[in-house]
Amino acid sequence: MDYWAAFGTFLEGRGARFRSPKPYPSNWMSWGLGRAGTQLLGIVNAKEILVGVDVDSRDHPSWYAKLHADRDETHRELGFGPE
């Protein structure tokens, strides 16, 4: 729970435009992004920490194709190396 509280504080300090939920004892948390069917998802386990955006394809059927088409540009903007 301390990790999730600290991560929420980090997001707010970085200017996140969404509020952090109350932390709970789990290895994952999600934050609503202000659009139905979208959320920031964080997962922590013994080997890695994962952060991603989850988009419900039922609410936004065309978004996945758009995100996939913009993948290289998004990776460059975020400073990710080639995969």
N, C-alpha and C positions, 0 to 999 in steps of 0.2 A: 504494500500500500504506500510505503514511503517513496518507492521508485516512481509510482504513477503520480503521486502528489508533486514530486520534484519535476517530472516531465511536463506536467500541466503548467507549473510555474515557468519552466523554460519556454514553453510555447507562448504563454502570455507575454513574457519578456521580449520575445522575438516579434511581437505585434500580431499574433494570431487574432483573427476576427471572429473567433468562436470561443465559447466558454468551455472550460474543462469540466467534465462530470466529476461527481464525488468518487474518489478512488475506492476500489473494493479489492479484496484478496483474490486475485486471479493472475494468470500469466498473460492476459490480454486486456486491452481497453479499447474503447472506440469513442470518437468525438464527432458529433454531428457537424457538418460543414455548411449548414444553412440552406441546403437544397435537398428536397426529398430524394431518398434513394442513394445518398452519397455520405460517406464517412471516412474519417482518418482512422486507421487501425494500427495499433501497436501490439507486438507480440514479443515476449521475452522468454527465452529458455536457457538451459545450461550452456548451449553452444553459440547462440546468436541473438541479436536484437533486430527485429524487423519492423519497418514502418512502411505503410502503403496507403493508398486510397482505394476504397471499395466502392464500386459503382454497381447498383442494382440494374441489370439489363432490362428488367420488366418496366422500370420507371423511365429509363433512358436508353432505348434500344440502339441508338446511333452513336452513343458516346464512346463505346469501346473501340469501334472502328476509327473514330477520330483520334483518340488517344494513341492507338497503335500506329496510325499514319504519322503522327507527330512525335513518335518515340525518340528518334535520333536527335531531333532538335531539343526535346525536353531533357534528354540525358546530357547533352552539351551544356545547356543552361544550368543544370544542377551539378555539373562538374564530374559526372560519371564517365568512366572509361568505356571503350568499346567492349562489347560482349561477344 
